[in-house]
Amino acid sequence: MIVPLNIVSARSAYGIGWGTLALINAGLAQSKNRSGFLWWLTSLLLGPIATLLIVVLDPVQK
């Protein structure tokens, strides 16, 4: 089966955007004293929902 080039490009762009969002979320989580790695993993699964959770949750007190 031959897949049109524009579909492949759209899928790869979607994946790059999702991965970039996960990295941004990891940085946001670390700025709120949370585990960047765990939030990176969570972001890979939940994407924008994880961003909302990070923004809404209060920072962890040290």
N, C-alpha and C positions, 0 to 999 in steps of 0.2 A: 504494500500500500504506500502510495506517495502522499506525503503531508505537505500542503502548501507552505511556502516559506513564511508568510505572514502569521500563520498560526504558531509555528515554532518560535518566531521572534516574540510574539505576544506572551507565550508561556515562559520564555526565559526572562523577559522583562518583569513578569509577575513574580517569578522566583527571586530575582535580584532585589526587587522592592520589598518583598517579605523578609528576606535576609537582612536588608538594611534596617528595616523597622525593628527587627529582633536585636540588632546591635545598639540601636538608639535606646531601646527599652532597657537593655542591660546597663547602659550609662546612666539613665534616669534612676534605675533601681539603686545603683551604687551611690548616687548623690543623696538618696534617702536612707542610707545605711542598711540597705538590703543586699542580698546575694545577687550579684550581677549574673553569675552563671545560671542559677536557678531561674531567674527571670528571663534570661536568654532562651532557655529551654521552653519555658512557659510561653514565651512570645512566638516561638516556632510553631507551637500548637494552636494558640489562640489569636495571635496577630493583634489587630486593633483593640480587641477586648482586653488584652493584657496591658496595652497602653492606657486605656481608661482606668483599669485597676491601679496601676502604678501612680497615676496622677491623683486619684481620689484618696488612696490610702495615706495616712499620716506617716511621717518619717519615724524610724525606729530610734528610740532613745538609747544612748550608750550608757 
